Amino acid sequence: MPKPRVLAALVPLLLLTATACGTEQGPGAAPAGTVDPGLPVSGTHWSIKAVTVDGRRSTAPTDARVEFKENGRAQGNTGCNHFGATVAVKGDTLTVTPQEITEIGCPADRQRFEKELIKAFSGPLKGTIKGERFTLASTDGRNGLELTSEPGAPLRGTTWKVDSLVSGGTAASLPAGSGGKARFVLGEDGKVTGNLGCNNFAATARTEGTTLTVEGPAATTRMMCTSPQMELETKLYELLDGPLTYRLDHRTLTLTDPSGEGLTATAER
């Protein structure tokens, strides 16, 4: 697995605050930052179920998704990395211009799918929406995507899987070898429980406005794990103690403390 790399320039993407970018316009094209009413994709969220490249179909990882913003942008997750693109809509055709992608190290199978997704989600694509299903196909029919409508996730009662760490203006992937076990649930009873990367933990938490306060320190089990798991656990244990600002955007949760240290987490399916 490639070594994870620090992602400084793409923090706005991870925090889902990317701004609109212009696209080159041809005759009759929709202006940048707008969408044509012919295909109602603005403000919608979709799970990516499969992509087809050069006639070969590949099933997507369970956490692959894409969101079409109201400013002519699309952003999502390949199943490993976050990506962004500009989108112009005219009638039933989307013209997609990929623009950025983060550089988290991925397992080989996800790297392969990621390359296929970026290739398929590019150029003019004819879209068809039927109920909760959305298909996109290239003009020659050899490339395409299969999408299904993705519901939002509530703050409480959702299992949130930690997928990156945030520090001021820099975001980074989780320590290599940490195992991807870190996750937590905010219960309706005011409890927060989960795993810190090695040990299970439990604490109480309350929300007020956009502030989530964990009344720690959290109680944990006392297992010894690998160094990367313990490294992640130490960071999360220190973070989950005190007031945190939270941002909930559909199925992505960002938590940051007053110093700018924090995490992003994705709702598990």
Secondary structure by P-SEA (a helix, b strand, c coil): cccbbbbcccccccccbbbbbbccccccccccccccccccccbbbbbbcccccccbbbbbccccccccccccbbbbbcccccccbbbbbccccccccccccccccccaaaaaaaaaaaaaaccbbbbbbcccbbbbbccccccbbbbcbbbbbcccccccccccccccccccccccccccccccccccccbbbbbcccccccbbbbbccccccccccbbbbbbbbcaaaaaaaaaaaaaaccbbbbbbcccbbbbbccccccbbbbbcc
